[in-house]
Amino acid sequence: MSVLSDFRRLTRPQRHTFLAGFLGWTMDSLDYFILILCAPAIAAEFHTRPSAVMGAVFLTLAFRPVGAVLFGVLADRYGRRPVLMVNILSFSVIELACGFAPSLGALLVLRAVFGLAMGGEWGVGAALVFETLPAEGRGGFSGILQEGYALGSILAAGIYALFFHAIGWRGLFILGATPALLVFYVQARVAESPVWLEGKRKRLALAVGGVRPSRLSTDWASLRAFLPTFLFLVLLMTAFMSFSHGTQDVYPTFLATQAKLTPQIVGLIGVLYGFGSIAGGIVFGALSEKWGRKRAIVTAALLAIPVIPLYAYGHSALTLGIGAVLMQFMVQGAWGVVPAYLTELSPAPVRATAPGLAYQLGGLITSWNGKAQALAAEHTGNYPAVLAITVIVVALTLAGLALLGREAKGRQMIAV
């Protein structure tokens, strides 16, 4: 398999960097999905509807762009590695605090702050990884890296199925604080981005030679030229966010409240479609090395539409589970191309900021998606129709936008 052969060719420091980026996104996703899975239980404790709890998802998504800018700017200035460590520690501590929230209002505030930390991790981690790895095989690595998100959902679903009845939703949030331990691994094993270090050396050399570099004046021309591409990436990520959150965020609530499945079955389905997500990301990420990024995205998006009958209208846990696995195979298949595609299209001066900001602005624009879906389903009593309409509209939109973009497969990462 080409992905395995590409991984074997990596040096030991490159492997550690890739693993740190992957695990950082996994742990971030774990903490995000714990709330998604626990929404009905949180609503019951605070005597409200699941749609009110889904307001926490809105706040998390709404504050992620702020975190992308904050941590991205810090990473572009001070280095990818130390900022990634601060980022991981931040969202772990906030997740722990969520387990002690005395009210829904307090939980909403904490999830907003969690959004700041979550917003920074993806861009900083992707910049560190793709500035360290070779250009060859980047699509396959992109597919694996993005599926750290799917692995996080698997872990969340697994601990939900195994431990929810014993420790409740508060206990799950406390377990969600364990990613803080990843900081020790990054500290001990991960090196700074060679591209960032090269850029720092160039700036120091200019300073020693009596030339005072002005990053603002030097970078303005390239950034102005990049602006149309950045705006396109925001639109593209809006469609991507609608694709993933529109098929995931209310799905566990649908399974629990309308399909009447037990927490154990809901958790099992979550684990299974998480593995489907990982497979999709790896397959389409690798295909993007042969087909190009655009064709891989379009193919995965359009193939999600025929899965709707099983995914939304299955009449048993088995058919719903099969539909969920196939749906997330396609959804995350398209997503598997994203880390490489965004970093390839972004200039070096803002490579830790621009991809993450475009990513999180897409999340901000679609931040009401989960709550709106929950409200629509509660109003109509028809979760399947809400889910089906979402998939059709978003898949077609994503495919159309991807066709309008430009190809950037294999672009070299250079320092400034």
C-alpha positions as CSV (number, residue, x, y, z in Angstrom):
1,M,0.0,0.0,0.0
2,S,1.5,3.4,-1.0
3,V,0.6,5.1,2.2
4,L,2.5,2.5,4.3
5,S,5.5,2.7,2.0
6,D,5.5,6.5,2.2
7,F,5.3,6.3,6.0
8,R,8.3,3.9,6.1
9,R,10.4,6.4,4.2
10,L,9.9,9.0,6.8
11,T,12.7,9.8,9.3
12,R,12.1,9.2,13.0
13,P,11.6,12.9,13.7
14,Q,9.1,13.2,10.9
15,R,7.1,10.2,12.2
16,H,7.0,11.8,15.7
17,T,5.8,15.1,14.2
18,F,3.1,13.4,12.2
19,L,2.0,11.3,15.2
20,A,1.8,14.4,17.4
21,G,-0.3,16.3,14.8
22,F,-2.6,13.3,14.4
23,L,-3.1,12.7,18.2
24,G,-3.6,16.4,18.9
25,W,-6.5,16.5,16.4
26,T,-7.8,13.2,17.8
27,M,-7.9,14.4,21.4
28,D,-9.5,17.7,20.3
29,S,-12.2,15.7,18.5
30,L,-12.7,13.4,21.5
31,D,-13.5,16.4,23.7
32,Y,-15.9,17.9,21.1
33,F,-17.9,14.7,20.5
34,I,-18.4,14.0,24.2
35,L,-20.8,16.9,24.3
36,I,-22.5,15.7,21.1
37,L,-23.2,12.3,22.6
38,C,-24.2,13.5,26.0
39,A,-26.7,16.2,24.7
40,P,-29.8,14.3,25.7
41,A,-28.5,13.5,29.2
42,I,-27.3,17.1,29.8
43,A,-30.7,18.4,28.6
44,A,-32.4,16.0,31.1
45,E,-30.3,17.2,34.1
46,F,-30.9,20.9,33.3
47,H,-34.6,20.4,32.5
48,T,-34.4,21.6,28.9
49,R,-34.5,20.3,25.3
50,P,-31.5,18.9,23.4
51,S,-31.8,21.8,21.0
52,A,-30.9,24.1,23.9
53,V,-27.8,22.0,24.7
54,M,-26.8,22.1,21.0
55,G,-26.4,25.9,21.6
56,A,-23.1,24.8,23.1
57,V,-22.0,23.4,19.7
58,F,-22.9,26.8,18.1
59,L,-20.7,28.6,20.6
60,T,-17.8,26.2,20.1
61,L,-17.9,26.7,16.4
62,A,-18.5,30.4,16.6
63,F,-15.4,31.0,18.7
64,R,-13.1,28.7,16.8
65,P,-12.1,31.4,14.2
66,V,-10.9,33.6,17.1
67,G,-8.7,30.7,18.3
68,A,-7.4,30.1,14.8
69,V,-6.2,33.7,14.6
70,L,-4.9,33.8,18.1
71,F,-2.9,30.6,18.1
72,G,-2.0,30.9,14.4
73,V,-0.4,34.3,14.8
74,L,1.5,33.0,17.8
75,A,2.7,30.0,15.9
76,D,3.8,32.0,12.9
77,R,5.8,34.3,15.2
78,Y,7.1,32.0,18.0
79,G,7.1,28.5,16.3
80,R,4.6,25.7,15.7
81,R,5.8,23.4,18.5
82,P,5.4,25.5,21.7
83,V,2.1,26.9,20.6
84,L,0.7,23.4,19.9
85,M,1.7,22.4,23.4
86,V,-0.2,25.4,24.9
87,N,-3.1,24.6,22.7
88,I,-3.5,21.0,23.8
89,L,-3.1,21.9,27.5
90,S,-5.8,24.6,27.1
91,F,-8.6,22.5,25.6
92,S,-7.8,19.7,28.1
93,V,-8.2,22.0,31.1
94,I,-11.4,23.5,29.8
95,E,-12.9,20.1,29.1
96,L,-12.2,19.1,32.8
97,A,-14.0,22.3,33.9
98,C,-17.0,21.3,31.9
99,G,-17.5,18.3,34.1
100,F,-18.2,20.6,37.0
101,A,-20.5,23.1,35.3
102,P,-23.3,24.0,37.8
103,S,-25.8,25.1,35.1
104,L,-26.4,25.1,31.4
105,G,-25.3,28.7,31.3
106,A,-22.0,27.9,32.8
107,L,-21.5,25.0,30.4
108,L,-22.3,27.2,27.4
109,V,-19.6,29.7,28.5
110,L,-17.1,27.0,29.0
111,R,-17.8,25.5,25.5
112,A,-17.3,29.0,24.0
113,V,-13.9,29.1,25.6
114,F,-13.3,25.6,24.5
115,G,-13.9,26.8,20.9
116,L,-10.9,29.2,21.3
117,A,-8.6,26.3,22.0
118,M,-10.1,23.9,19.5
119,G,-9.9,26.6,16.8
120,G,-6.1,26.8,17.1
121,E,-5.2,23.2,17.1
122,W,-6.0,22.2,13.5
123,G,-4.1,25.0,11.7
124,V,-1.0,24.9,14.0
125,G,-0.8,21.1,13.8
126,A,-1.3,21.0,10.0
127,A,1.4,23.6,9.5
128,L,3.8,21.7,11.7
129,V,3.1,18.4,10.0
130,F,3.2,19.5,6.3
131,E,6.2,21.7,6.7
132,T,8.0,18.7,8.2
133,L,6.9,15.9,5.8
134,P,8.1,15.5,2.2
135,A,5.9,16.6,-0.7
136,E,5.7,13.0,-2.0
137,G,2.7,11.2,-0.5
138,R,1.2,14.3,1.0
139,G,-2.3,13.4,0.0
140,G,-2.2,10.1,1.8
141,F,-0.8,11.7,4.9
142,S,-3.5,14.3,4.7
143,G,-6.1,11.6,4.7
144,I,-4.7,10.0,7.8
145,L,-4.1,13.3,9.6
146,Q,-7.7,14.5,9.1
147,E,-9.1,11.2,10.3
148,G,-7.6,11.9,13.7
149,Y,-11.0,13.7,14.0
150,A,-12.8,10.4,13.2
151,L,-10.7,8.5,15.7
152,G,-11.6,11.1,18.3
153,S,-15.3,10.4,17.6
154,I,-14.6,6.6,17.9
155,L,-13.0,7.1,21.3
156,A,-15.8,9.4,22.4
157,A,-18.5,6.9,21.3
158,G,-16.6,4.0,22.9
159,I,-16.3,5.6,26.3
160,Y,-19.9,6.8,26.1
161,A,-21.0,3.2,25.4
162,L,-18.8,1.7,28.1
163,F,-18.9,4.2,30.9
164,F,-21.9,6.5,30.6
165,H,-24.2,4.4,32.8
166,A,-21.5,4.2,35.5
167,I,-20.1,7.8,35.6
168,G,-22.6,9.9,33.7
169,W,-21.9,12.8,31.4
170,R,-19.9,14.7,34.0
171,G,-17.5,11.8,34.4
172,L,-17.1,11.6,30.7
173,F,-16.0,15.2,30.6
174,I,-13.4,14.5,33.3
175,L,-12.1,11.6,31.3
176,G,-11.9,14.0,28.4
177,A,-9.2,16.0,30.1
178,T,-6.6,13.2,29.6
179,P,-5.3,14.7,26.4
180,A,-3.2,17.0,28.5
181,L,-0.7,14.1,28.8
182,L,0.1,14.5,25.1
183,V,2.0,17.7,26.0
184,F,4.8,15.5,27.5
185,Y,5.1,13.6,24.2
186,V,5.4,16.7,22.2
187,Q,8.0,18.2,24.6
188,A,10.1,15.1,24.5
189,R,9.9,13.8,20.9
190,V,8.7,16.6,18.5
191,A,11.0,19.0,16.7
192,E,10.2,22.5,15.4
193,S,9.1,22.9,11.8
194,P,12.2,23.1,9.6
195,V,10.5,25.5,7.3
196,W,9.7,27.9,10.2
197,L,13.3,27.5,11.5
198,E,14.7,28.3,8.0
199,G,12.5,31.4,7.9
200,K,13.7,32.5,11.3
201,R,17.4,32.0,10.2
202,K,16.8,34.2,7.1
203,R,15.3,37.0,9.2
204,L,18.2,36.8,11.7
205,A,20.7,36.9,8.9
206,L,19.1,40.0,7.5
207,A,19.2,41.6,10.9
208,V,22.9,40.7,11.4
209,G,23.7,42.2,8.0
210,G,22.1,45.5,9.0
211,V,18.9,45.0,7.1
212,R,15.9,45.3,9.3
213,P,13.2,43.0,7.9
214,S,9.7,44.3,8.0
215,R,7.4,41.3,7.8
216,L,4.4,43.4,7.2
217,S,5.8,45.2,4.2
218,T,7.5,42.1,2.9
219,D,4.4,40.0,3.1
220,W,1.7,42.4,2.0
221,A,2.1,41.8,-1.7
222,S,1.8,38.0,-1.4
223,L,-1.1,38.3,1.1
224,R,-3.0,40.6,-1.2
225,A,-2.5,38.2,-4.1
226,F,-3.7,35.4,-1.7
227,L,-6.9,37.1,-0.7
228,P,-9.2,35.8,-3.5
229,T,-7.9,32.3,-2.8
230,F,-8.5,32.8,0.9
231,L,-12.1,33.9,0.4
232,F,-12.7,30.9,-1.9
233,L,-11.3,28.6,0.9
234,V,-13.7,30.1,3.4
235,L,-16.6,29.3,1.1
236,L,-15.2,25.8,0.5
237,M,-14.8,25.2,4.2
238,T,-18.3,26.4,4.8
239,A,-19.6,23.6,2.6
240,F,-17.2,21.1,4.2
241,M,-18.4,22.1,7.7
242,S,-22.0,21.7,6.7
243,F,-21.2,18.3,5.2
244,S,-19.6,16.9,8.4
245,H,-21.6,18.7,11.1
246,G,-24.8,18.3,9.1
247,T,-24.4,14.5,9.0
248,Q,-22.9,14.1,12.5
249,D,-24.1,16.6,15.1
250,V,-27.8,15.6,15.5
251,Y,-27.4,12.0,14.4
252,P,-26.8,10.5,17.9
253,T,-29.8,12.5,19.1
254,F,-31.9,11.1,16.2
255,L,-30.8,7.6,17.0
256,A,-31.6,8.0,20.7
257,T,-34.9,10.0,20.6
258,Q,-36.6,9.0,17.3
259,A,-35.0,5.6,16.5
260,K,-35.2,4.7,20.2
261,L,-31.9,3.0,20.4
262,T,-30.1,2.4,23.7
263,P,-26.9,4.3,24.6
264,Q,-24.9,1.1,24.0
265,I,-26.2,0.8,20.5
266,V,-25.8,4.5,19.8
267,G,-22.2,4.3,21.0
268,L,-21.5,1.2,18.9
269,I,-22.9,2.8,15.8
270,G,-20.7,5.8,16.6
271,V,-17.6,3.6,16.8
272,L,-18.5,1.8,13.5
273,Y,-19.0,5.0,11.5
274,G,-15.9,6.4,13.0
275,F,-13.9,3.5,11.5
276,G,-15.8,4.1,8.2
277,S,-14.6,7.7,8.4
278,I,-11.0,6.7,8.9
279,A,-11.2,4.3,5.9
280,G,-12.8,7.0,3.7
281,G,-10.2,9.6,4.6
282,I,-7.3,7.3,3.9
283,V,-8.8,6.0,0.6
284,F,-9.7,9.3,-0.9
285,G,-6.6,11.0,0.5
286,A,-4.5,8.4,-1.3
287,L,-6.6,8.8,-4.5
288,S,-6.0,12.5,-4.4
289,E,-2.4,11.8,-5.1
290,K,-3.4,10.1,-8.4
291,W,-6.6,12.1,-9.3
292,G,-5.7,15.5,-7.8
293,R,-7.4,17.1,-4.8
294,K,-10.5,18.5,-6.7
295,R,-11.6,15.2,-8.3
296,A,-11.3,13.3,-5.0
297,I,-13.5,15.9,-3.2
298,V,-16.1,15.9,-5.9
299,T,-16.4,12.1,-6.2
300,A,-16.7,11.6,-2.4
301,A,-19.3,14.3,-2.0
302,L,-21.6,13.1,-4.8
303,L,-21.4,9.4,-3.6
304,A,-22.9,10.5,-0.3
305,I,-26.3,11.1,-1.9
306,P,-27.1,7.5,-2.8
307,V,-26.5,6.5,0.8
308,I,-29.4,8.6,2.2
309,P,-32.1,5.8,2.3
310,L,-30.0,3.7,4.6
311,Y,-28.5,6.5,6.6
312,A,-31.7,8.5,7.4
313,Y,-34.6,6.0,6.7
314,G,-33.2,2.7,7.8
315,H,-35.8,0.7,9.8
316,S,-33.4,-1.1,12.1
317,A,-30.2,-0.5,14.0
318,L,-28.4,-2.7,11.5
319,T,-29.5,-0.7,8.4
320,L,-29.0,2.6,10.2
321,G,-25.5,1.5,11.2
322,I,-24.6,0.5,7.7
323,G,-26.0,3.8,6.3
324,A,-24.0,5.7,8.9
325,V,-20.8,3.9,8.1
326,L,-21.2,4.5,4.3
327,M,-22.2,8.1,4.8
328,Q,-19.2,8.9,7.0
329,F,-16.9,7.0,4.6
330,M,-17.9,9.5,1.9
331,V,-18.0,12.6,4.2
332,Q,-14.6,12.0,5.6
333,G,-13.3,10.8,2.3
334,A,-13.9,14.3,1.0
335,W,-12.4,15.8,4.2
336,G,-9.3,13.7,4.0
337,V,-8.0,16.0,1.2
338,V,-8.5,19.2,3.2
339,P,-5.3,19.4,5.4
340,A,-3.0,19.0,2.4
341,Y,-5.1,21.2,0.0
342,L,-5.4,24.1,2.4
343,T,-1.7,24.1,3.3
344,E,-0.6,23.7,-0.3
345,L,-2.7,26.8,-1.3
346,S,-1.4,29.0,1.6
347,P,1.7,31.2,1.5
348,A,4.5,30.5,4.0
349,P,4.1,33.8,6.1
350,V,0.6,32.8,7.2
351,R,0.6,29.0,6.8
352,A,-0.2,28.4,10.5
353,T,-2.9,31.1,10.4
354,A,-4.7,31.2,7.0
355,P,-5.7,27.5,6.6
356,G,-6.9,27.3,10.2
357,L,-8.7,30.6,9.9
358,A,-10.5,29.6,6.7
359,Y,-11.3,26.2,8.3
360,Q,-12.8,27.8,11.4
361,L,-14.6,30.7,9.5
362,G,-16.4,27.9,7.6
363,G,-17.3,26.5,11.0
364,L,-18.5,30.0,12.2
365,I,-20.8,30.4,9.2
366,T,-22.4,27.0,9.8
367,S,-22.3,27.2,13.6
368,W,-26.1,27.3,13.8
369,N,-26.4,24.1,11.7
370,G,-26.7,21.6,14.6
371,K,-29.1,23.7,16.6
372,A,-31.2,24.5,13.5
373,Q,-31.4,20.9,12.6
374,A,-32.5,20.0,16.1
375,L,-35.1,22.7,16.2
376,A,-36.5,21.7,12.7
377,A,-36.6,18.0,13.8
378,E,-38.3,18.9,17.1
379,H,-40.8,21.1,15.2
380,T,-41.7,18.6,12.5
381,G,-41.0,15.4,14.4
382,N,-39.1,14.2,11.3
383,Y,-35.3,13.8,11.8
384,P,-34.9,11.7,8.7
385,A,-36.2,14.4,6.4
386,V,-34.0,17.0,8.0
387,L,-30.9,14.8,7.6
388,A,-31.7,13.8,4.0
389,I,-32.3,17.4,2.8
390,T,-29.1,18.5,4.5
391,V,-27.0,15.8,2.7
392,I,-28.5,16.6,-0.8
393,V,-28.1,20.3,-0.6
394,V,-24.6,20.3,1.0
395,A,-23.1,17.5,-1.2
396,L,-24.1,19.2,-4.4
397,T,-22.9,22.6,-3.1
398,L,-19.5,21.1,-2.1
399,A,-19.0,19.4,-5.4
400,G,-19.8,22.6,-7.3
401,L,-17.4,24.7,-5.3
402,A,-14.6,22.2,-5.5
403,L,-14.9,22.2,-9.3
404,L,-14.3,26.0,-9.3
405,G,-11.1,25.7,-7.3
406,R,-7.6,25.3,-8.6
407,E,-5.3,22.3,-8.2
408,A,-2.3,22.5,-6.0
409,K,-1.2,18.9,-5.6
410,G,2.5,18.5,-4.7
411,R,3.3,22.2,-4.2
412,Q,6.6,22.6,-2.3
413,M,6.6,24.2,1.2
414,I,9.2,27.0,1.2
415,A,10.4,29.3,3.9
416,V,10.3,33.1,3.7
